[in-house]
Amino acid sequence: NAKITQNSQYLGNQVRMEQVLPFGKSIIYSDGQGGGWLSSPQGVAPLPPHAATLARLFGAAHPGMKPGYGPGTREIR
């Protein structure tokens, strides 16, 4: 039974999504202007353009996960 934890944080257009997976922690950060980075057990790399777009769209599509609207942490079992 694998446990996955995800925490999403928003500040203006900036998005930081952190996942704790059975194989390690993954963090995606987008500055909202096309830049950012991806950290995983394999190392840190610049955020690919398609991932920055997805992070921006995720934030726009899920306003309930922004600060002030409730918890942004989900646990899926």
Salt bridges, closest charged atoms under 4 A:
GLU18 OE1 - ARG16 NH1 2.89
GLU18 OE2 - LYS25 NZ 3.46
GLU75 OE1 - LYS3 NZ 3.80
GLU75 OE2 - ARG77 NH2 2.51
